[in-house]
Every structure is written in structure tokens, then in C-alpha cells.
Amino acid sequence: MFRRPALTIIEMILVIALLAILLVPSVMGIGAYRQKQALNASAEILTTVLSRAHIYSREAKEQKQWGVRFKDNRSYEMISGAPGAAVPYFEFELTSPSQFTQGPFEIWFLVDTGEVDHPETITLGVPRGDALQVIVNKAGSAEIKNEK
């Protein structure tokens, strides 16, 4: 009787071990990529919210001053009214696992000009160590920079 050659159990284990060795780095890379994308998304949304508050103040929407303030390490809110008498307008949450890496902030944009009293830097980070800074300049515009 003629037998066709087949894979032995040893050959099968070797193939599975080689595949596992080749796949581990790509799976680890996916986790790092996901964290970086979450950080970028959080920074973009925060910049958009800051820009919206800037525009609302510049246009004197509802005849109020507008701003953005820290709520906790993972959330912040758009506020209106005046410093010391702020009324929450809308709450936002950072994309997991992003978080604020420094203490509280409260940024108010001046009515009609949209300027701020002093420039502000907000740092966002992820557990893996990547970080981005959202910088609000004196004119009230916000931009994202890599922290190095």
C-alpha cells in the first residue's frame, strides 16, 4: 500500500510556534497604535471644543463669555457665564485610554475679541507614555503639538 507523506505532530507544533513568534510583535503594535489614535482623537476634539468656545465668545453668543474647564482626569466641559459664576453648557470625555496629565485648568475667552488673559498649555497622555500638548495662545486659537 502506498502512503502519502503527511505532517507529523512535531512539524505541526513547529509551524504553530513559528506563527506565534511572528504574530506577537504585530499584536503588540496594534495596542500601541490604538493608544496613539485615541490620544490624537482626544486632542483633536479638545481643540475643536476650545475653538467653538472661542467663536462663541467672539460673537458674544447669548451675550455671555465662554470657556472650557477641567472636570476630572478624563473629562472637561464647555462653560458659559463669567469666571466664578460658570454654567456648564456641555460635557466631553476623552477617548479611552487618554487622560489629562496635569492639574485643573479653566480657560475663558473674552467677549467680542475671543482672546484669553494668558496662554495656556494642556497636556494629554496615554499609559504607554505618548503625550500631546494643546496650546491656546493669547489670541485664543488652539493648536496641537507633540510633547518631546
C-alpha atoms as an extended CHARMM CRD file, in Angstrom:
* protein
*
       148  EXT
         1         1  MET       CA              0.0000000000        0.0000000000        0.0000000000  PROA      1               0.0000000000
         2         2  PHE       CA              1.2340000000        3.4660000000       -0.9520000000  PROA      2               0.0000000000
         3         3  ARG       CA              1.2410000000        6.1530000000        1.8000000000  PROA      3               0.0000000000
         4         4  ARG       CA              1.3310000000        9.8560000000        1.1320000000  PROA      4               0.0000000000
         5         5  PRO       CA              3.6910000000       11.8960000000        3.2890000000  PROA      5               0.0000000000
         6         6  ALA       CA              1.8510000000       13.8910000000        5.9600000000  PROA      6               0.0000000000
         7         7  LEU       CA              2.7640000000       16.3660000000        8.6820000000  PROA      7               0.0000000000
         8         8  THR       CA              3.8600000000       14.8390000000       11.9250000000  PROA      8               0.0000000000
         9         9  ILE       CA              2.8290000000       16.2600000000       15.2760000000  PROA      9               0.0000000000
        10        10  ILE       CA              6.3430000000       17.6950000000       15.7540000000  PROA      10              0.0000000000
        11        11  GLU       CA              6.1750000000       19.5490000000       12.4360000000  PROA      11              0.0000000000
        12        12  MET       CA              2.7370000000       20.8980000000       13.3170000000  PROA      12              0.0000000000
        13        13  ILE       CA              3.9850000000       22.2050000000       16.7090000000  PROA      13              0.0000000000
        14        14  LEU       CA              6.9460000000       23.8730000000       14.9860000000  PROA      14              0.0000000000
        15        15  VAL       CA              4.6440000000       25.6260000000       12.4910000000  PROA      15              0.0000000000
        16        16  ILE       CA              2.3620000000       26.8690000000       15.2690000000  PROA      16              0.0000000000
        17        17  ALA       CA              5.3550000000       28.0930000000       17.3300000000  PROA      17              0.0000000000
        18        18  LEU       CA              6.7930000000       29.9840000000       14.3350000000  PROA      18              0.0000000000
        19        19  LEU       CA              3.4270000000       31.6110000000       13.6390000000  PROA      19              0.0000000000
        20        20  ALA       CA              3.1190000000       32.6620000000       17.2950000000  PROA      20              0.0000000000
        21        21  ILE       CA              6.6190000000       34.1880000000       17.2350000000  PROA      21              0.0000000000
        22        22  LEU       CA              5.7700000000       36.1310000000       14.0800000000  PROA      22              0.0000000000
        23        23  LEU       CA              2.3600000000       37.3630000000       15.3000000000  PROA      23              0.0000000000
        24        24  VAL       CA              3.2730000000       38.6080000000       18.8110000000  PROA      24              0.0000000000
        25        25  PRO       CA              5.0260000000       41.8260000000       17.6190000000  PROA      25              0.0000000000
        26        26  SER       CA              2.1210000000       42.7560000000       15.3450000000  PROA      26              0.0000000000
        27        27  VAL       CA             -0.4320000000       42.2510000000       18.1370000000  PROA      27              0.0000000000
        28        28  MET       CA              1.6640000000       44.4300000000       20.4680000000  PROA      28              0.0000000000
        29        29  GLY       CA              1.9180000000       47.0540000000       17.7260000000  PROA      29              0.0000000000
        30        30  ILE       CA             -1.8630000000       47.1730000000       17.3670000000  PROA      30              0.0000000000
        31        31  GLY       CA             -2.2390000000       48.1180000000       21.0470000000  PROA      31              0.0000000000
        32        32  ALA       CA              0.3020000000       50.9400000000       20.7200000000  PROA      32              0.0000000000
        33        33  TYR       CA             -1.3580000000       52.1620000000       17.5120000000  PROA      33              0.0000000000
        34        34  ARG       CA             -4.7800000000       52.1880000000       19.2040000000  PROA      34              0.0000000000
        35        35  GLN       CA             -3.4730000000       54.2600000000       22.1190000000  PROA      35              0.0000000000
        36        36  LYS       CA             -1.8370000000       56.7590000000       19.7710000000  PROA      36              0.0000000000
        37        37  GLN       CA             -5.0450000000       57.1080000000       17.7400000000  PROA      37              0.0000000000
        38        38  ALA       CA             -7.1070000000       57.6110000000       20.9300000000  PROA      38              0.0000000000
        39        39  LEU       CA             -4.6690000000       60.3270000000       22.0340000000  PROA      39              0.0000000000
        40        40  ASN       CA             -4.8680000000       62.0680000000       18.6450000000  PROA      40              0.0000000000
        41        41  ALA       CA             -8.6800000000       61.8990000000       18.6450000000  PROA      41              0.0000000000
        42        42  SER       CA             -8.8790000000       63.3300000000       22.1790000000  PROA      42              0.0000000000
        43        43  ALA       CA             -6.5460000000       66.2170000000       21.2960000000  PROA      43              0.0000000000
        44        44  GLU       CA             -8.4930000000       66.9910000000       18.0990000000  PROA      44              0.0000000000
        45        45  ILE       CA            -11.8450000000       67.0520000000       19.9070000000  PROA      45              0.0000000000
        46        46  LEU       CA            -10.4470000000       69.2300000000       22.7190000000  PROA      46              0.0000000000
        47        47  THR       CA             -9.0430000000       71.6540000000       20.1260000000  PROA      47              0.0000000000
        48        48  THR       CA            -12.4270000000       71.7740000000       18.3790000000  PROA      48              0.0000000000
        49        49  VAL       CA            -14.2380000000       72.4840000000       21.6650000000  PROA      49              0.0000000000
        50        50  LEU       CA            -11.7550000000       75.2560000000       22.5010000000  PROA      50              0.0000000000
        51        51  SER       CA            -12.2660000000       76.7490000000       19.0270000000  PROA      51              0.0000000000
        52        52  ARG       CA            -16.0370000000       76.6060000000       19.4380000000  PROA      52              0.0000000000
        53        53  ALA       CA            -15.8520000000       78.4110000000       22.8230000000  PROA      53              0.0000000000
        54        54  HSD       CA            -13.5130000000       80.9780000000       21.2150000000  PROA      54              0.0000000000
        55        55  ILE       CA            -16.0290000000       81.6200000000       18.4140000000  PROA      55              0.0000000000
        56        56  TYR       CA            -18.9810000000       81.8170000000       20.8320000000  PROA      56              0.0000000000
        57        57  SER       CA            -17.1510000000       84.4560000000       22.9190000000  PROA      57              0.0000000000
        58        58  ARG       CA            -16.0130000000       86.4030000000       19.8770000000  PROA      58              0.0000000000
        59        59  GLU       CA            -19.5800000000       86.5090000000       18.5770000000  PROA      59              0.0000000000
        60        60  ALA       CA            -20.9390000000       87.1980000000       22.1030000000  PROA      60              0.0000000000
        61        61  LYS       CA            -23.3750000000       84.2850000000       21.8000000000  PROA      61              0.0000000000
        62        62  GLU       CA            -26.2230000000       84.8020000000       24.2880000000  PROA      62              0.0000000000
        63        63  GLN       CA            -24.3050000000       87.9070000000       25.4640000000  PROA      63              0.0000000000
        64        64  LYS       CA            -22.0500000000       85.6570000000       27.5570000000  PROA      64              0.0000000000
        65        65  GLN       CA            -18.3990000000       84.8340000000       27.9570000000  PROA      65              0.0000000000
        66        66  TRP       CA            -17.4700000000       81.2560000000       27.0070000000  PROA      66              0.0000000000
        67        67  GLY       CA            -14.7480000000       78.8990000000       28.1350000000  PROA      67              0.0000000000
        68        68  VAL       CA            -13.5780000000       75.3470000000       28.7700000000  PROA      68              0.0000000000
        69        69  ARG       CA            -12.6760000000       73.8240000000       32.1380000000  PROA      69              0.0000000000
        70        70  PHE       CA            -11.1940000000       70.6450000000       33.5350000000  PROA      70              0.0000000000
        71        71  LYS       CA            -13.6910000000       68.3650000000       35.2650000000  PROA      71              0.0000000000
        72        72  ASP       CA            -11.5180000000       65.3500000000       36.1140000000  PROA      72              0.0000000000
        73        73  ASN       CA             -8.5950000000       63.4400000000       34.5610000000  PROA      73              0.0000000000
        74        74  ARG       CA            -10.8180000000       62.1040000000       31.7900000000  PROA      74              0.0000000000
        75        75  SER       CA            -13.4190000000       64.8120000000       31.1650000000  PROA      75              0.0000000000
        76        76  TYR       CA            -13.9210000000       68.5360000000       30.6450000000  PROA      76              0.0000000000
        77        77  GLU       CA            -16.8160000000       70.8440000000       29.8920000000  PROA      77              0.0000000000
        78        78  MET       CA            -17.6800000000       73.8860000000       27.8230000000  PROA      78              0.0000000000
        79        79  ILE       CA            -18.9180000000       76.6340000000       30.1290000000  PROA      79              0.0000000000
        80        80  SER       CA            -20.6210000000       79.9990000000       29.7720000000  PROA      80              0.0000000000
        81        81  GLY       CA            -21.2610000000       82.9790000000       32.0090000000  PROA      81              0.0000000000
        82        82  ALA       CA            -18.2720000000       84.5060000000       33.7860000000  PROA      82              0.0000000000
        83        83  PRO       CA            -15.2870000000       83.3280000000       35.8280000000  PROA      83              0.0000000000
        84        84  GLY       CA            -16.5440000000       82.3600000000       39.2750000000  PROA      84              0.0000000000
        85        85  ALA       CA            -20.1310000000       82.0620000000       38.0150000000  PROA      85              0.0000000000
        86        86  ALA       CA            -19.7480000000       79.4600000000       35.2710000000  PROA      86              0.0000000000
        87        87  VAL       CA            -22.6670000000       77.4510000000       33.9790000000  PROA      87              0.0000000000
        88        88  PRO       CA            -21.8830000000       74.0850000000       32.3360000000  PROA      88              0.0000000000
        89        89  TYR       CA            -23.0200000000       74.0220000000       28.7010000000  PROA      89              0.0000000000
        90        90  PHE       CA            -21.8540000000       70.5920000000       27.5530000000  PROA      90              0.0000000000
        91        91  GLU       CA            -19.5910000000       67.8430000000       28.9760000000  PROA      91              0.0000000000
        92        92  PHE       CA            -16.9600000000       65.9530000000       26.9590000000  PROA      92              0.0000000000
        93        93  GLU       CA            -14.9750000000       62.8240000000       27.7490000000  PROA      93              0.0000000000
        94        94  LEU       CA            -11.5200000000       61.9380000000       26.4360000000  PROA      94              0.0000000000
        95        95  THR       CA            -11.2020000000       58.8510000000       24.2560000000  PROA      95              0.0000000000
        96        96  SER       CA            -10.0090000000       55.9480000000       26.4200000000  PROA      96              0.0000000000
        97        97  PRO       CA             -7.1750000000       55.4880000000       27.4920000000  PROA      97              0.0000000000
        98        98  SER       CA             -6.2750000000       59.2030000000       27.0950000000  PROA      98              0.0000000000
        99        99  GLN       CA             -6.1770000000       61.4200000000       30.1710000000  PROA      99              0.0000000000
       100       100  PHE       CA             -5.0550000000       64.8580000000       31.2930000000  PROA      100             0.0000000000
       101       101  THR       CA             -1.5370000000       64.6650000000       32.7240000000  PROA      101             0.0000000000
       102       102  GLN       CA             -1.5790000000       67.9150000000       34.6980000000  PROA      102             0.0000000000
       103       103  GLY       CA             -3.9070000000       69.5580000000       37.1820000000  PROA      103             0.0000000000
       104       104  PRO       CA             -7.0660000000       71.5450000000       36.6140000000  PROA      104             0.0000000000
       105       105  PHE       CA             -7.4540000000       74.2820000000       34.0240000000  PROA      105             0.0000000000
       106       106  GLU       CA            -10.1120000000       76.8470000000       33.2420000000  PROA      106             0.0000000000
       107       107  ILE       CA             -9.8260000000       78.9000000000       30.0600000000  PROA      107             0.0000000000
       108       108  TRP       CA            -12.0990000000       81.9040000000       29.4550000000  PROA      108             0.0000000000
       109       109  PHE       CA            -12.3270000000       83.6910000000       26.1130000000  PROA      109             0.0000000000
       110       110  LEU       CA            -13.0970000000       87.4150000000       26.2030000000  PROA      110             0.0000000000
       111       111  VAL       CA            -16.3620000000       88.6340000000       24.6850000000  PROA      111             0.0000000000
       112       112  ASP       CA            -16.0160000000       90.3190000000       21.2440000000  PROA      112             0.0000000000
       113       113  THR       CA            -12.2780000000       89.5150000000       20.8240000000  PROA      113             0.0000000000
       114       114  GLY       CA            -12.0820000000       85.8230000000       21.7470000000  PROA      114             0.0000000000
       115       115  GLU       CA             -8.6920000000       86.4460000000       23.3690000000  PROA      115             0.0000000000
       116       116  VAL       CA             -7.5110000000       84.8480000000       26.6120000000  PROA      116             0.0000000000
       117       117  ASP       CA             -5.8840000000       86.5890000000       29.5830000000  PROA      117             0.0000000000
       118       118  HSD       CA             -2.8130000000       84.3480000000       29.3910000000  PROA      118             0.0000000000
       119       119  PRO       CA             -1.6860000000       81.4940000000       27.1150000000  PROA      119             0.0000000000
       120       120  GLU       CA             -2.4530000000       78.0050000000       28.3830000000  PROA      120             0.0000000000
       121       121  THR       CA             -0.9040000000       74.5920000000       27.6850000000  PROA      121             0.0000000000
       122       122  ILE       CA             -2.9630000000       71.4470000000       28.2890000000  PROA      122             0.0000000000
       123       123  THR       CA             -1.1370000000       68.1040000000       28.2000000000  PROA      123             0.0000000000
       124       124  LEU       CA             -2.8440000000       64.8310000000       27.3070000000  PROA      124             0.0000000000
       125       125  GLY       CA             -1.1830000000       61.4350000000       27.6780000000  PROA      125             0.0000000000
       126       126  VAL       CA             -1.6950000000       57.6800000000       27.4920000000  PROA      126             0.0000000000
       127       127  PRO       CA             -0.3160000000       54.9300000000       29.7830000000  PROA      127             0.0000000000
       128       128  ARG       CA              2.2530000000       53.8900000000       27.1810000000  PROA      128             0.0000000000
       129       129  GLY       CA              3.9610000000       57.2710000000       27.5810000000  PROA      129             0.0000000000
       130       130  ASP       CA              2.9550000000       59.2350000000       24.4620000000  PROA      130             0.0000000000
       131       131  ALA       CA              1.7680000000       62.7890000000       25.1000000000  PROA      131             0.0000000000
       132       132  LEU       CA              0.3610000000       65.7150000000       23.1230000000  PROA      132             0.0000000000
       133       133  GLN       CA              0.0120000000       69.3520000000       24.1090000000  PROA      133             0.0000000000
       134       134  VAL       CA             -2.9330000000       71.5550000000       23.1990000000  PROA      134             0.0000000000
       135       135  ILE       CA             -1.7030000000       75.1470000000       23.2830000000  PROA      135             0.0000000000
       136       136  VAL       CA             -4.1030000000       78.0960000000       23.4950000000  PROA      136             0.0000000000
       137       137  ASN       CA             -2.2800000000       81.2950000000       22.5340000000  PROA      137             0.0000000000
       138       138  LYS       CA             -3.1110000000       84.8530000000       23.6730000000  PROA      138             0.0000000000
       139       139  ALA       CA             -5.2870000000       85.4150000000       20.5810000000  PROA      139             0.0000000000
       140       140  GLY       CA             -7.4320000000       82.4490000000       21.6400000000  PROA      140             0.0000000000
       141       141  SER       CA             -6.5720000000       79.9870000000       18.8940000000  PROA      141             0.0000000000
       142       142  ALA       CA             -5.7020000000       76.4150000000       19.8370000000  PROA      142             0.0000000000
       143       143  GLU       CA             -3.1650000000       74.0910000000       18.2260000000  PROA      143             0.0000000000
       144       144  ILE       CA             -1.8030000000       70.6120000000       18.8910000000  PROA      144             0.0000000000
       145       145  LYS       CA              1.9110000000       69.9300000000       19.3810000000  PROA      145             0.0000000000
       146       146  ASN       CA              3.8160000000       66.7370000000       20.0990000000  PROA      146             0.0000000000
       147       147  GLU       CA              5.4210000000       66.7840000000       23.5140000000  PROA      147             0.0000000000
       148       148  LYS       CA              9.1040000000       65.9510000000       23.2530000000  PROA      148             0.0000000000
